[in-house]
Amino acid sequence: MPTIDPVKLTADLVRCPSVTPEEGGALRLLEDILSEAGFSCWRVDRGKVCNLYARWGEKGHKRSFGFNGHTDVVPVGDLAAWTVDPFGAEIKDGWLYGRGATDMKSGVAAFAAAAIDFVRDTPPDGAVILAITGDEEGPALDGTTALLDWMADQGEAMTDCLVGEPTCPDEMGDMMKIGRRGSLTAHFTVRGKQGHSAYPHRALNPLPALARLMDQLASHELDTGTAHFDPSTLAIVTIDTGNPATNVIPAQCKASVNIRFNDAHSGASLTEWMQKEAATIDEVFGTQTEMQVKISGESFFTPPGALSELIGAAVQTETNRTPVLSTSGGTSDARFVQAHCPVVEFGLVGHRMHAVDERVRVDQIHKLKSIYTRILQGYFA
């Protein structure tokens, strides 16, 4: 089997229109390539989501290095704003264009190519695992979580895992992620009594109560940061009444907040705090507030150690940069993997992901494959 070209594989994957939750042919392509290379492959589909689990080596080996990533992509958006076919994988001026080129079909192509060539050239004493989902950009309910549930049922396990998400803010090799903040969204509905705005004493206006609640939540300092995390943040993301009439006091109004929180909190503790704040407001104003909370993920942290040192050494050798150990950014599927095994994220420069004319430098795809290959070599040395 010839050496796998990660640029060609990235282009082939970009040509698969795998907008969440559509599989688009991306996982079928990877399954064919991995099977031909001697990997045992299983489709782990759940609901409307397609997932792929591939393993080279023995099941349950004490050294089983895993890669995790996704082939689903966000929608194209305004097609007229693109200068290229979003699924054409056009290469020009050293860049490969297309939706998902950065996030993260290039990362999947790089670790798949590295894994295939590595096990062929230097078969390791251990297992190499690829856990690839089609549901990272969407609800993420039936993606990596489905893979991990299936692994638990089948006795499959990774001893360490690298998530190939884009992690570098400016230059290739400048950052890896050893943790992520948690994320939750809370939706509030405050109910009062509708009435005429000329006779406010006959109504119960929910808007002042909601405004006071939002101000108290947004003004509260959640923390000043922890040893490995920046301060937690709360953002008001919407306030709605749906009331077009200026002479009507509405019966209810709504608002939502998003909290990105560090390891000083949990989703449950923040939910309890917001419930108490809402109850205090209701007592003052006589309103009734309902709150619905969706916790997208808890904060997590992989302490610096053997895994981050291995990855950092490989990155430094290939790029002459020592990556910063960071917990910044949004959520990723590492939030699910962290309950299974130690996990670190490292991938490409990410500032063009999800953008119009999304693109990735061709030379960086080759460099990423080289980094992943060096990580495998070091892990199984």
N, C-alpha and C positions, 0 to 999 in steps of 0.2 A: 504494500500500500504506500503510495507516495506521501511525502510530507504535506501536511494540511496547511494551506495558505489561509491565514485568518482574515485577510482582506477579501478574498473571494468568498469565503464563508459568510462574512458580514454582509456583503452585497447580496448573496443568495437569500439571506434571512430578511434583509430590508425589502426585497421584492415580494415577500410574503405579507399580505395586508392583514396583519394580526392585531387589529384594534380591539381592545378588551370588549367582550370576552371571546372574540373570534380567534380560532387557532391559526387560520390563514395558511396552513402548510408548513409553518416554522418548526413545530415539534416533530412532524413527520420527517422533515428533512434531517433534523438532528438525530432522530432515532435510526434512520437508514445509515447515516455516516458512522454513528457510534456502534451499531450492531456489526457493521462490516469490519470495524476495528477490534472486535472481540469483546465489547461491553455487553453485559446482560441488561436488557431494557424492559421496562414496564410502563405502560400508560396508567397513570393514576388520576383518572378523570372523576370529577365530582360536580354534581349539578350541571351547569352549562360550561364549566371550566375544564380545560385540558391541561394536564401536567405530565411530565416525563421524569422517571427515575432511571438512572443508568449506573451500573457498577462494574468495574473491572477488578477482579481479585476475589478473595474469599469473603463470604458473608460473615459478619461479626468479628472480623480481624481486629486485633488490639490496636493496630494503626490503620485508620481509615480516614483519609483526607478527603473532605468534601468541598465542592464548589456549589454555590447557590446563585441563581439569577432568574431573569424572566425574559420572555420573548414577546409579551403583549406590549402594545404601545398606546399612547394617548391619541385622540382624534387629530386629524390633519388641521382642522380649523378652516380658515378662509383659504380655499384652494387657489383663488386668484392672486393671493399675496405671495405664493411660492414662485420661484423662478425656474424650478425643476419639477419633475414628476416626483411626488413624495415617496412613491414606491418604485422609483426607477433605478435607485442605487447608482446614480451618475457620479463618475469620478472626474474632477477637473481641478487643476492647479494644486494637486496634492491633497485634496479633500474628497471624502466620500459623503455624498448627500443622501438624505432620506429620513423619513420618520422612523425613529428608533435607532438611528445610526450611532448616536451617543448613548441613549438610555433605552435598553442597554444591549442591543444586538451585537455590537462590537465586543463588549465584555464577555458575552456568552460565546461568541466565536473564538475569542482569544483563549478562554479557559478550556473550551472543547478541543481546540487545535493543540494546545499545550498538553492536555491529558492524553490524547490519542498518540501523539508523537512520543511522549515520555514512556508510556507503558510498552510501546513497540521497541523503542531503542534500549531502555534499561528497565525491564520488568521488575517492579518493586516487591519487596517482602511486605505486602499489605494490600489495601484496597484503595482505589480512587473512585469517588462517587460524584455524580452530577445530579443535582436536584433542581429541575428547571420548571418554572410555573408559567401559566398563561393568565394569571390574575394578581399582578402586583400593582398595576396602575388603577385597577378598579376597586371593588369592595374588599378584596383580599380575604374573603371568607373561605374560599374553596381552592386556594392556590398552595402556597408553602405550608399552610396549616393542614391541608389535605395530605400533602406529601409526608409531613411529620406524623400525622395520625396513621397513615398507611405503614410507615417505617416501624412505628411502635407495634402495630399488629403483626408485622412480618418478621420482627426481630432484626431489622436493619438499623444500622447506627453509623454516625460519623463521630470520630474522636475529636476532630477539629474541623472548622469550616471557614471558608473565605467567601464572602458575598462580593460579587464583581460590580457593584454599583459604581457610577462615577463619584469619586471622592475628592479629586484635586481641584481647588478653586482657580488656580492661575497657571501652574506649570506641572507637567507630568512628573509625578513623584513627590509633590510637596505636602501631601496629607493622606493619612489613613484614618478610618473611624474605628474607635475602640468602644463606642457606646453611642446611644441616641437618647434624646429627650422623649418623654412620653407625650402623648397627644390626646386631648379629649375635646369634644364639642358639646356644649349645653344649650338646649333650646328652651326658652321661657315663654309661657303664655300667662299674662296677667289679666284677670277678669274683674270688671266693675259692674256698672249699671248704665245703660245707654240713656241719653236724655238730650234736651235742648241746650245748646251752649249759652243761651240767654238766661237759663235757670239752672246753673251748675249745682245749686244746693239740692236739686231734685234728682241729680244723677250721682254716680260714683265714677269719677274719671280715673281709668287705670294708667293713663300716660304719666302723670307725676310719679306714681309708684314705680313704674318701670324705669323712668329716667333716674330716680334716686337709686334704685337697685343697680343699674348699669354703672352709675358713677361710683358707687361704693365698691363694686367688684373691680372696676378698672383702676381705681385709686389705691387699692390695697397692694402693699408690697408683699408679694408671696415669699420671697427670700432674697438673699444677696449673693446667691451662688453657693456651690459646694466645691469640694476639693477638685473634682474633675468636670464640673458643669458650670456654665454661665447661669445667671439668674433666670428663674422661670418667668414666663410672660403670659399675660392675658390680653386678648384683643377682642373688642366688640366688633362683630363682623356684619351684623344687620340689625335694624330696628324697623318694624313694619306695623302699620295700623290698617291699611287697606280702606281708609276712610276718605272719600273724595269731597265730602260735604263739610263746609266750614261752620255750619250751624248745628252740627251734631257732635255730641260727646260720644265716642265709640264705647261699645260694650267690652271690647278686649283689644289688646295689642301684644305684639310678639317681639322677641329679640333673641339673638344667638351670640355666644362667645366661644372663642377657641383658646385653649390653654396649652402651651408647650411647657412641660414641667420636668424638673430634674429629680435626682434621687432623694431629695428632701420630702417628696410627696408621693402619694399613690393616687390612682384614679378615684379610689374610694374615699380617701381623706379629703380630696378637693370637692368631690360631690357632697360630702357631709357639710363642708364649710359653706358651699353655695346654698344648700338647703336651709341652713341656719340664717344666712343673710336674707333669703327670700321670706322666711317666716317672720323675721323682725320687721321687714317692710310691710308685710300684710297686717301685722299688729298695729302699726302706726297709721296706715291708710285705710284699713278695712277691706282690702282687696283679697283676691284669692289667686295664688300663683301656682302653676304646675310647671314642673321641670322634667325634661327628658334629656338623658346624658348618653352619649356614645363615646366609649373609650376605645380609641384606635390602637393604642398600645401603651404599655407601661415603660418608664425609663429603664434602661439597662446599661451595664458597664462591664467590660471584660478587662480585668486588671492587667497592666503591662506585664508581660512575661514571655515565655518561650515562643508563643505564636506571633505576637506582635514583633518580637525581636527577629524571628525568622523572616517575616514579611519585610520589615524595615531593612534588613541586611540585603535582601534580594533587590529591593527598590534602589537602595543606595549604590549597589554594584552596577546596575543597569542605567541609572539616570544621573549618578553623582549628586543626588539629593537625599538628605535624611528626612523622611516624612514626619510631619508633626502628628502627634497622637491627639485626635480631636473627638469631641462628642457633639459637635455642632450639626446644624442642618435639620431636615425634617425626619420623617419616619422612613423605615425601609423594612424589608422582610427579615432583616437580622433580629428584629424585635421578637420574632417567633422562634428563630433558630437558637437564640441565647438560652432558652430553657432546655435545649437538647444537648448542646456542647459549647465549648468556647468558640467565639465567632469574632472575626475582624473583617472590616470592609476595606477593599482597595480597588480602585479602577481609574478610569480616564479623567481628564479635565471635563467638568460638567456644565460649563456656563452656556452651552448651546443646546442643552437638552430641552425638549418640549417647545422649542422655538420654530418659527417659520424658517424654512431652509436649514433645518437641523443638519449638522454635519460633523464629521470627525476627521482628524488628520490621519492619512494613510500610514505614515511612519509611526504614529502612536499606537495603532493597532498591532503592528509588528512588535513594537517595544513592549506592549502589554503581554503579548504571548511570551516573550522572552522572560519577563518578570515572573509570570505564572510558572513557566518551566523551571526556573531557578528555585522557586519556592518548593515545587515538588521534589526537585533534586535534593534540596536541603532537608526536607521533611523525612525523606526515606533514606538519607545517607547512612 
